[in-house]
Amino acid sequence: QVQLVESGGGLVRPGESLRLSCAASGFTFGWYVMSWIRQPPGKGPEWVSGVDTSSGVTRYADSVKGRFTITRNKNTAYLQMNSLKPQDTAVYYCAADGGPWPPYSDSYYAAEKNYDWWGQGTQVTVSS
């Protein structure tokens, strides 16, 4: 049974940090691209970052570049989020894609239908 379980969300003040985790099971983690996608309140999903678990190649949305870092270890993907801003407030989902990683396209990367598996999400709230 495939599972993607996110954790690490919470309420923080602007400028603070959080580290999200995505524990994967039920599939061969090293064959997949792991991505983080977020959905702000009242808005559509936004792709945040991804890592090819085989090659280690990482990609980031411009909105988080320089502030967020994606890593992976064994069967877990992490998203270290520094210098958080109120506009980072969202439900954060991790997702797994077993196909070739296509060139960047936010609409493609943000669509749940393009992933093999999608987690249940963890809430991140940045507020003073």
N, C-alpha and C positions, 0 to 999 in steps of 0.2 A: 504494500500500500504506500503510495507516494504521499509524502507530507512536506510542506514548507511551513515552518513555524517561526514567525517574526517575534522579536522581543526587544526591549530596550527603550521603547517610547516613553514619553512623559511630558511634564510641564516644566519648562525652563524659561529663564529670562533672556532677553536679547543679549547676544555676545557669549552666551554659555555654550556648552558642548553636550552632545549625546552620542552614544555608539549603539547603533542598531545591529541586531544579529538575525540571521536567517538560517535556521537549522534544517538541513535537507536530509531526507531519508527515502528509501524505496527506489532509488535510481542511481545510476553511476554518475556521481557529481562531476567528475573530471571530464565528462564528455559534453558538458552543457555551458552555455553562456548564462550567467546569473545577473539579473538586472534588478534595480530598485526603481519603482514607479510610485509617484505620490498623487494623491487627489485632495486638493484644497477644498474647504467647505464651499459648496455651491458651484464648483467648477469641474471641468473634465480632468481626466488623468494626464499627468505630465511625467515623462520619462526623466529620471534623475541621473542614473549612472549604470554601467554594466562592466562585467569582467568576463573574459574568456577564461574559464578555469583551467583549460589546457595550456594555453600560451601565456597567460598572465596579462594579456593586452587589456587595457582599461579605457573607458570612454566616459565623458562627463557632459552634462548639459552646461551651457554657458552660465546659467544662473547659479550654479554651485561650484564651478571650476575654481580651484584655489582654496575652497573652504571645506569641501567634502572629499573623503578618500575611501575608495572601495578596495577591500582586500578579501582574500579567501584563505581558508585553512581547513584541510581535511574536508569535512562535509558541511562547512558553515561559511556563509558569506557575511561580511560585515560592512557597515557604512558608518565611518567616523564623520560626524558632523560638527564642525567648529564654527565659531562666529555666527551662531544662529540668528536669524532675523524673523520678525513676525510673519513675513511672507513665506517662510518655510513651514508654517503651520499646515498640516495635512495628515491624512492617513497614508502611511508608507507601506507599500506592498513589495514583497520580493517575488520574482518570477523566474522560471527556468525555460530556456529555449534550446532545443537539441539540434537545430538546423544550422547551416552556415550563417555567420553573423553578417547581415547585409550592411551596406553603408548606412551612415546615420540618416535617419528620418524620424522626426519626433512623432509624427502621426503613426508611423509603423511601430516604433519602439514602445509607444504608450498604449497600444491596443491589446487588450487581454487575449483576443482571439489569435494573436501571433505567438503565444507562448504555450508550451506544453502543460505547464503547471503554474499556479498563482496562489500565493498565500492568503491568509485571512486579514492581514494588515495589523499595524500598530500605530496608535495615535501619537503624533508629535504636536505639541502646542508651545508656541514661543510667544510669551506675553509678559509685559512688565506689571 
